[in-house]
Amino acid sequence: MQTQISIFNFESTKQVRTAIRDGGDIWFCLPDVAGILAIKNSRDIVAKQLDKKGVEKIYTPTVGGQQELTFINEPNLYRVIFRSNKAEAVKFQNWVFDEVLPTIRKTGQYTIAFATKDERKPLVQAVNMLVGETGAIYSNVWKMIHQRFDVDCVDELTNEQVYQAVEYVHGLILQHGKKPVDDVLLYKVLVDSAVYLRDYAQLIKQMRDIRFFDENMGKNMYNFVADNINDIVKLAHDMKLTNKNGRPMFEKNRINYYGGATLIYR
């Protein structure tokens, strides 16, 4: 039986070896999965929790040459993930369900989905804000972002990395701004964060129709986002933040930008 070994990187640094067998069956290297989920004794899992029919030894290229490593099939992968109580399990599950499996089934191999130009707009806005607040050189800011995420250009950033980069740039603004953070800057940062979280909450709702989307996981993710939005609303209310027209940041079904524009939602 022919086996195609592919190496994917979870969160850029954690290796996951995957075997695609004849017929398109997808198998995952158990030691790699166990390492990500902080499972110390993977042999115990095989003996007590997994379907033996979904466990195989597969010759795999390693630094020391070809070695027999334990691989598990897709149903067994779900059993391992669902039995893990580690915070990392949710992130890993999202990555497998939302990126790896759909792409492998469509193309026969894993490819990284990069953020589109529109999806990178929050990062461009954050960079412009940093340049305006600190006087930093525009090109140097982008070089810092490229170095931090180990990419050659902004086109190679994923959606998750764009979100992380926005947080990174906002942190630079708070740390290195030439002037103290005033209410106007705080207003703009909070509005941008609220809008981004709102869009993310809508995405979670849309993901309910995905075959492998876990309902409990979805509820937890949605509640986490909702709690963060509520915290922003409370902070804006407590600080009595208003835009240049005197309107509060949040009104019923409305988010008011500082410049006067309004986002209306249901």
Secondary structure as UniProt FT lines:
FT   STRAND          3..10
FT   TURN            11..13
FT   STRAND          14..21
FT   TURN            22..23
FT   STRAND          26..29
FT   HELIX           30..36
FT   TURN            37..38
FT   HELIX           42..48
FT   HELIX           52..54
FT   STRAND          55..62
FT   TURN            63..64
FT   STRAND          65..73
FT   HELIX           74..82
FT   HELIX           87..95
FT   HELIX           96..100
FT   HELIX           101..107
FT   HELIX           118..120
FT   HELIX           121..134
FT   HELIX           138..149
FT   HELIX           154..156
FT   HELIX           159..176
FT   HELIX           183..206
FT   HELIX           207..209
FT   TURN            211..212
FT   HELIX           215..238
FT   TURN            239..240
FT   TURN            244..245
FT   STRAND          250..251
FT   TURN            252..253
FT   STRAND          254..256
FT   TURN            258..259
FT   STRAND          262..264
//
